[in-house]
């Protein structure tokens, strides 16, 4: 399935010198993956994950509980496996659709993510990111100030709870990866593929879990794999949050919404330290990824190296990203994300 983000309806209206460039044409030169590099990336991620998982299981099995600390690096490698699954979903990892799909489906058993169902939802996210008229699929729910003010008191409370950090990064990932993805929510009537994807993944997860529990016991399995999945899931939700929920992000309605501008300004450049860049598969270079989703993640740094003008667009550092948690509503007047406290001040001043 071709990614909608590679075929925008019309070019963006230039708002700055960098936006005048034909970025889609420029970035097409980076789309070709290198098969040996892709295989290497898969190996240096999957093998350490398997070794760390096994070592953590052995530590629990033989009573060396301090060995449970190994679930932390194991979760980091599971997160990186998800980034490979993510590239497979875009057809950018090996650029061979059948191979990408089967690698993605296999990783999906470990990440508890039905690959084909997720791929379709994620493609819709790319096609509509930053479009106020097409929110709801593959996104973190974001209301405008006017929409929030129009809600009943109970629904305002529900939105506040949804956007609370404990829910967003604690309860949310557990709900998403353990429960929600067991059924094709949002695509119940979208044909057989979402159902086949979720049910086949559920069956594969059940068989893999049964085999591991039979071989090592249910307690070691729950003490090892469950924390790994939850830690990796929380980190993944955090990354997705920061990539779109920052103060100067972009939202607009049609006909003002245009693909290139929304991609460049509606996704951040999360400028992480080198080790975190590696673990997260360079997904922090998210504005470039939204411009050209078929660029393999290991080639994204090449884009910034060759086109340094892109590096400062939407750039946020690790420390700056911590302040993004409070940004919860879109102000259509100032065209920025604001906090509940900002809205209260506006209401008091009016």
Secondary structure, DSSP 4 states (H G I P E B T S, - for coil): ---GGGS-SSPPPPSSGGGGS-HHHHHGGG----HHHHHHHHHHHHHHHHHHHHHHHHHHHTT-GGGGGHHHHHHHHHHHHHHHHHHHHTT-SSS-HHHHHHHHHHHHHHHT--HHHHHHHHHHHHHHTTBGGG-SSSS---EEHHHHHTS-HHHHHHHHHHTSHHIIIIIHHHIIIIIGGGTTTT-TTS-HHHHHHHHHHHHHHHHHHHHHHHHH-HHHHIIIIIHHHHHHHHHHHHHHHHHH-STT---B-TTT--HHHHHHHHS-EEE--HHHHHHTTTTTBHHHHHH-TTS-GGGHHHHHHH-GGGTTTTEEEHHHHGGGGG--EEETTTTEEE-HHHHHHHHHH-
